[in-house]
């Protein structure tokens, strides 16, 4: 599917399916000895997720066509076994900063997965950028790149946790006024890099007067994130940082972790070959993660004002579609955007995929 095809809506079921599977058909089995050797190295999973539940239990779900069985391991021990398709809930595990599971098929490359959300006291939208399947059957590694909302409310315990998780470089996508009002708290030893997407532009600096005007402002802002000079400079900085930092532990964030951060992650996933529907589902997931925080804001506003403010708090398909439309109009293709907009050549893209994909 063309990554620039526009998505107008996704049902809740479609969102779940997109996040779980990447909407990609299973890779066909090969019959020759040489093909079989390559088949043994591929990741056979077409779907796999880890979800942390209330009470400290974890649900691990998977689909691995062509295998006979899958073993689930965590903390060095086997906790479950199942067939080619399955879902298990694991309980009785010791507390951990982040609980990782290895999904080991009887043939092919295993997956190393955790719940996407990083639970912190000072954020609501801090999550892993990885854990998605690409169109050609690879998987984006988890534990390498993170995305988040603002970090000024991180507690000392949060900072210690992020240090243990290996966060080493923080890219701050916010404007100077935001950075001054709510300065980042970053883990000890981490490098803080300013990558101001808007950098003094008039975008998002005045309040709209109607819901329609608010949505139009968001659409305009998402177009700017693609072709605006300061935006291209900022995202070039982020991509360069991801590509050159072999230690990884990279985090990029803005204030809500949904717009400037949303395009950063959408661009990264698209560059890695993640299907359009999965990219959209990841983008729209901010509505779920930020639901309580957004409701707390809207509930304190008069109804007319809340109606105007809501489009600014939401992420909507029209917003991300506007970014992809700008890519197509300004650069002709997403590959053109990477080359001309962000200066990423074919060799650098190949290296990025080599570093961040498995299988």
C-alpha positions as a printed NumPy array, in Angstrom:
array([[  0.   ,   0.   ,   0.   ],
       [  1.282,   3.445,  -0.855],
       [  2.383,   5.083,   2.441],
       [  0.926,   8.389,   1.242],
       [ -2.597,   7.04 ,   0.77 ],
       [ -4.85 ,   9.043,   3.056],
       [ -6.785,   7.454,   5.889],
       [-10.075,   9.142,   6.713],
       [-11.197,   7.068,   9.678],
       [-10.314,   4.03 ,  11.768],
       [-12.783,   2.171,  13.979],
       [-11.712,   1.028,  17.429],
       [-11.498,  -2.537,  16.136],
       [ -9.398,  -1.447,  13.2  ],
       [ -7.086,   0.493,  15.505],
       [ -6.57 ,  -2.577,  17.658],
       [ -5.965,  -4.762,  14.641],
       [ -3.535,  -2.288,  13.131],
       [ -1.513,  -1.966,  16.328],
       [ -1.481,  -5.73 ,  16.839],
       [ -0.704,  -6.966,  13.348],
       [  0.632,  -4.222,  11.17 ],
       [ -2.047,  -5.311,   8.671],
       [  0.43 ,  -7.435,   6.731],
       [ -0.254, -10.869,   5.287],
       [  1.955, -13.748,   6.508],
       [  5.102, -14.482,   4.545],
       [  4.679, -17.554,   2.378],
       [  6.755, -20.637,   3.214],
       [  9.608, -21.509,   0.882],
       [ 10.41 , -25.042,  -0.243],
       [ 14.002, -25.   ,  -1.462],
       [ 16.871, -25.688,   0.943],
       [ 18.316, -22.175,   0.433],
       [ 14.944, -20.517,   0.955],
       [ 14.351, -22.655,   4.014],
       [ 17.608, -21.37 ,   5.519],
       [ 16.514, -17.778,   5.032],
       [ 13.039, -18.655,   6.318],
       [ 14.582, -19.946,   9.559],
       [ 16.131, -16.53 ,  10.163],
       [ 13.045, -14.451,   9.536],
       [ 10.658, -13.407,  12.296],
       [  7.607, -15.636,  11.819],
       [  5.304, -13.466,  13.928],
       [  2.674, -11.488,  12.044],
       [  1.229, -10.252,  15.349],
       [  2.614,  -9.964,  18.856],
       [  1.89 ,  -7.725,  21.837],
       [  2.594,  -7.532,  25.557],
       [  0.038,  -5.733,  27.72 ],
       [  0.493,  -4.963,  31.4  ],
       [ -2.795,  -5.299,  33.254],
       [ -4.018,  -3.911,  36.556],
       [ -2.725,  -6.014,  39.415],
       [  0.636,  -6.765,  37.866],
       [ -0.399,  -9.465,  35.405],
       [  0.664,  -9.468,  31.761],
       [ -1.148, -10.648,  28.656],
       [  1.042, -11.913,  25.839],
       [ -0.671, -12.469,  22.48 ],
       [  0.848, -13.673,  19.226],
       [  0.287, -15.122,  15.785],
       [  3.148, -17.011,  14.108],
       [  1.908, -18.82 ,  10.982],
       [  4.066, -21.711,   9.863],
       [  5.354, -22.545,  13.328],
       [  4.274, -25.462,  15.509],
       [  4.678, -23.741,  18.835],
       [  5.892, -20.694,  20.733],
       [  7.598, -20.559,  24.129],
       [  7.148, -17.469,  26.323],
       [ 10.096, -16.61 ,  28.569],
       [ 10.757, -13.787,  31.02 ],
       [ 13.439, -13.268,  33.643],
       [ 15.348, -16.298,  32.369],
       [ 12.519, -18.786,  32.821],
       [  9.718, -20.23 ,  30.741],
       [  6.303, -18.99 ,  31.858],
       [  4.052, -20.318,  29.095],
       [  3.911, -22.382,  25.927],
       [  1.403, -22.345,  23.137],
       [  0.733, -23.08 ,  19.504],
       [  1.22 , -20.964,  16.416],
       [ -1.492, -18.606,  17.666],
       [ -2.21 , -17.872,  21.282],
       [ -2.818, -15.522,  24.186],
       [ -1.751, -16.129,  27.77 ],
       [ -1.978, -14.121,  30.973],
       [  1.072, -14.399,  33.208],
       [  0.89 , -13.622,  36.928],
       [  3.091, -13.921,  39.986],
       [  6.026, -12.016,  38.512],
       [  8.33 ,  -9.851,  40.59 ],
       [  8.091,  -6.084,  40.161],
       [ 10.393,  -4.635,  37.504],
       [ 11.099,  -1.266,  35.912],
       [  9.911,  -2.832,  32.691],
       [  8.92 ,  -6.45 ,  32.228],
       [ 10.372,  -7.971,  29.042],
       [  9.178, -11.166,  27.373],
       [ 10.917, -13.317,  24.788],
       [  8.552, -14.965,  22.333],
       [ 10.555, -17.918,  21.025],
       [  9.135, -19.843,  18.028],
       [ 10.207, -23.4  ,  17.249],
       [ 11.604, -21.995,  14.003],
       [ 12.703, -18.5  ,  13.074],
       [ 13.922, -15.462,  15.007],
       [ 12.343, -14.695,  18.422],
       [ 10.877, -11.373,  19.487],
       [ 11.891,  -9.361,  22.578],
       [  8.839,  -7.331,  23.644],
       [  7.397,  -5.326,  26.526],
       [  4.3  ,  -3.227,  27.081],
       [  4.649,  -0.11 ,  24.926],
       [  3.695,   2.331,  27.723],
       [  6.418,   3.357,  30.164],
       [  4.597,   4.039,  33.425],
       [  5.943,   7.121,  35.175],
       [  4.486,   9.411,  37.824],
       [  5.212,  12.58 ,  35.84 ],
       [  4.017,  11.672,  32.321],
       [  0.971,  10.084,  30.701],
       [  2.182,   9.542,  27.121],
       [  5.708,   8.127,  27.469],
       [  5.957,   5.09 ,  25.227],
       [  8.226,   2.94 ,  23.142],
       [  8.47 ,   3.793,  19.452],
       [  9.075,   0.152,  18.536],
       [  7.241,  -3.152,  18.586],
       [  5.646,  -2.803,  15.139],
       [  5.881,  -5.056,  12.078],
       [  7.052,  -3.658,   8.771],
       [  5.48 ,  -4.359,   5.401],
       [  8.299,  -6.762,   4.514],
       [  8.096,  -8.787,   7.727],
       [ 10.763,  -7.165,   9.911],
       [ 10.017,  -5.792,  13.389],
       [ 11.029,  -2.454,  14.907],
       [ 13.147,  -3.127,  17.993],
       [ 11.829,  -2.029,  21.36 ],
       [ 13.922,  -0.337,  24.028],
       [ 15.836,   1.802,  21.511],
       [ 13.736,   4.918,  20.801],
       [ 11.064,   6.522,  22.975],
       [  8.477,   9.283,  22.574],
       [  6.856,  11.336,  25.339],
       [  4.945,  14.322,  26.56 ],
       [  6.604,  17.013,  28.69 ],
       [  9.207,  15.95 ,  31.256],
       [  9.077,  18.804,  33.775],
       [  6.948,  16.793,  36.225],
       [  9.204,  13.746,  36.331],
       [  9.893,  12.682,  39.898],
       [ 13.27 ,  11.622,  41.23 ],
       [ 12.008,   8.033,  41.064],
       [ 11.022,   8.548,  37.419],
       [ 14.463,   9.904,  36.582],
       [ 16.158,   6.976,  38.276],
       [ 13.942,   4.567,  36.354],
       [ 14.731,   6.212,  33.007],
       [ 18.43 ,   6.065,  33.808],
       [ 18.124,   2.34 ,  34.496],
       [ 16.203,   1.949,  31.22 ],
       [ 19.136,   3.537,  29.42 ],
       [ 17.714,   6.881,  28.241],
       [ 20.853,   8.779,  27.217],
       [ 19.751,  11.47 ,  24.752],
       [ 16.665,  13.695,  25.051],
       [ 15.487,  15.751,  22.061],
       [ 13.257,  18.63 ,  23.188],
       [ 10.94 ,  19.643,  20.321],
       [  9.304,  22.533,  22.211],
       [  9.462,  26.289,  21.705],
       [ 11.636,  28.499,  23.899],
       [  8.625,  29.772,  25.841],
       [  7.63 ,  26.205,  26.701],
       [ 11.158,  25.242,  27.686],
       [ 11.437,  28.32 ,  29.931],
       [  8.056,  27.829,  31.607],
       [  8.466,  24.08 ,  32.104],
       [ 12.16 ,  23.125,  31.876],
       [ 12.924,  19.454,  31.278],
       [ 14.077,  17.133,  33.984],
       [ 16.334,  14.504,  32.402],
       [ 18.095,  11.429,  33.796],
       [ 21.568,  11.915,  35.255],
       [ 24.172,  11.693,  32.526],
       [ 21.678,  12.179,  29.68 ],
       [ 22.346,  14.752,  26.957],
       [ 19.614,  17.349,  26.419],
       [ 19.319,  18.578,  22.82 ],
       [ 17.025,  21.428,  21.73 ],
       [ 15.316,  20.652,  18.407],
       [ 12.701,  23.418,  18.28 ],
       [ 10.177,  22.516,  15.586],
       [  8.261,  25.813,  15.594],
       [ 11.13 ,  28.097,  16.685],
       [  9.442,  31.491,  16.797],
       [  6.908,  30.905,  14.02 ],
       [  3.319,  32.098,  14.39 ],
       [  1.952,  28.544,  14.34 ],
       [  0.029,  27.582,  17.501],
       [  0.605,  30.994,  19.118],
       [ -2.983,  32.346,  19.032],
       [ -6.244,  30.81 ,  20.143],
       [ -8.891,  29.925,  17.541],
       [-12.433,  31.221,  17.869],
       [-14.379,  28.148,  16.737],
       [-13.945,  24.346,  16.571],
       [-13.555,  24.56 ,  12.779],
       [-10.864,  27.206,  13.124],
       [ -9.131,  25.069,  15.743],
       [ -9.068,  22.034,  13.464],
       [ -7.837,  24.156,  10.557],
       [ -5.026,  25.435,  12.784],
       [ -3.989,  21.878,  13.601],
       [ -4.017,  20.898,   9.932],
       [ -1.875,  23.921,   9.065],
       [  0.523,  23.099,  11.883],
       [  0.93 ,  19.526,  10.706],
       [  1.751,  20.73 ,   7.206],
       [  4.358,  23.079,   8.659],
       [  5.983,  20.17 ,  10.478],
       [  6.849,  18.712,   7.077],
       [  7.946,  21.717,   5.019],
       [  8.677,  24.525,   7.51 ],
       [ 12.353,  25.46 ,   7.656],
       [ 12.646,  25.205,  11.437],
       [ 10.707,  21.936,  11.448],
       [ 13.001,  20.352,   8.864],
       [ 16.036,  21.5  ,  10.846],
       [ 14.598,  20.049,  14.058],
       [ 13.65 ,  16.683,  12.6  ],
       [ 16.995,  16.445,  10.8  ],
       [ 18.629,  16.852,  14.213],
       [ 16.467,  14.078,  15.671],
       [ 17.059,  11.65 ,  12.797],
       [ 20.784,  12.369,  12.825],
       [ 20.836,  11.666,  16.542],
       [ 18.984,   8.38 ,  16.163],
       [ 21.229,   7.338,  13.303],
       [ 24.583,   8.195,  14.863],
       [ 24.008,   7.261,  18.517],
       [ 24.859,   3.56 ,  18.518],
       [ 24.089,   3.408,  22.235],
       [ 20.474,   4.329,  21.495],
       [ 18.276,   5.175,  24.463],
       [ 16.947,   8.114,  22.423],
       [ 13.875,  10.081,  23.529],
       [ 12.056,  12.847,  21.647],
       [  9.212,  14.817,  23.184],
       [  7.103,  17.969,  23.076],
       [  4.448,  19.222,  25.52 ],
       [  1.596,  16.765,  24.972],
       [  3.631,  14.162,  23.102],
       [  1.148,  14.051,  20.252],
       [  1.738,  16.644,  17.48 ],
       [  5.421,  17.499,  17.044],
       [  6.277,  14.191,  18.685],
       [  3.536,  12.478,  16.697],
       [  5.042,  13.49 ,  13.352],
       [  8.542,  12.592,  14.525],
       [  7.423,   9.052,  15.282],
       [  5.2  ,   8.776,  12.203],
       [  8.145,   9.805,  10.028],
       [ 10.475,   7.345,  11.759],
       [  8.069,   4.405,  11.461],
       [  7.293,   5.22 ,   7.828],
       [ 11.008,   5.432,   7.024],
       [ 11.467,   1.991,   8.572],
       [  8.717,   0.523,   6.397],
       [  5.859,   0.239,   8.902],
       [  2.487,   0.182,   7.054],
       [  0.394,   3.338,   6.888],
       [ -2.474,   1.915,   8.943],
       [ -0.121,   0.978,  11.787],
       [  1.506,   4.406,  11.713],
       [ -1.934,   6.029,  11.925],
       [ -2.96 ,   3.775,  14.806],
       [  0.204,   4.635,  16.752],
       [ -0.45 ,   8.341,  16.117],
       [ -4.09 ,   8.146,  17.253],
       [ -3.16 ,   6.183,  20.385],
       [ -2.335,   9.516,  22.063],
       [ -6.11 ,  10.027,  22.349],
       [ -6.232,   6.944,  24.58 ],
       [ -3.143,   7.66 ,  26.657],
       [ -4.102,  11.311,  27.161],
       [ -7.845,  10.747,  27.666],
       [ -7.911,  11.408,  31.428],
       [ -5.564,  14.396,  31.246],
       [ -7.537,  15.953,  28.389],
       [-10.853,  15.421,  30.16 ],
       [ -9.471,  17.091,  33.282],
       [ -8.686,  20.185,  31.19 ],
       [-11.977,  20.282,  29.297],
       [-14.133,  19.668,  32.376],
       [-12.95 ,  22.958,  33.902],
       [-13.873,  25.035,  30.851],
       [-17.269,  26.481,  29.883],
       [-18.888,  24.284,  27.226],
       [-18.382,  26.724,  24.3  ],
       [-14.719,  27.176,  25.171],
       [-14.24 ,  23.433,  25.644],
       [-15.666,  22.82 ,  22.181],
       [-13.053,  25.157,  20.695],
       [-10.221,  23.717,  22.761],
       [-10.984,  20.026,  22.137],
       [ -9.564,  19.889,  18.562],
       [ -6.306,  21.268,  19.966],
       [ -6.116,  18.445,  22.513],
       [ -7.061,  15.693,  20.076],
       [ -5.104,  13.873,  17.448],
       [ -7.242,  13.182,  14.384],
       [ -6.684,  11.357,  11.085],
       [ -7.03 ,  14.677,   9.244],
       [ -4.   ,  16.046,  11.084],
       [ -1.583,  13.268,  10.173],
       [ -3.063,  13.035,   6.675],
       [ -2.237,  16.724,   6.244],
       [  1.415,  15.949,   6.984],
       [  1.512,  13.138,   4.441],
       [ -0.286,  15.314,   1.901],
       [  2.383,  17.978,   2.398],
       [  5.057,  15.33 ,   1.862],
       [  3.495,  14.348,  -1.451],
       [  2.953,  17.921,  -2.643],
       [  6.372,  19.274,  -1.65 ],
       [  8.617,  16.267,  -2.218],
       [  6.706,  13.87 ,  -4.479],
       [  7.174,  10.871,  -2.203],
       [  8.158,   9.983,   1.316],
       [ 11.585,   8.93 ,   0.081],
       [ 11.886,  12.378,  -1.479],
       [ 11.042,  13.945,   1.884],
       [ 13.784,  11.953,   3.578],
       [ 16.338,  12.92 ,   0.928],
       [ 15.442,  16.558,   0.256],
       [ 13.756,  17.543,   3.503],
       [ 15.898,  15.73 ,   6.07 ],
       [ 19.058,  14.952,   4.09 ],
       [ 18.853,  11.18 ,   4.637],
       [ 20.468,   9.355,   1.714],
       [ 20.001,   5.707,   0.757],
       [ 23.062,   4.558,   2.687],
       [ 21.896,   6.286,   5.88 ],
       [ 18.401,   4.845,   5.519],
       [ 19.848,   1.368,   5.039],
       [ 21.956,   1.795,   8.178],
       [ 18.949,   3.048,  10.143],
       [ 16.97 ,  -0.037,   9.147],
       [ 19.902,  -2.296,   9.953],
       [ 20.152,  -0.795,  13.441],
       [ 16.458,  -0.596,  14.349],
       [ 14.91 ,  -3.633,  12.638],
       [ 15.095,  -7.298,  13.539],
       [ 14.462, -10.263,  11.257]])
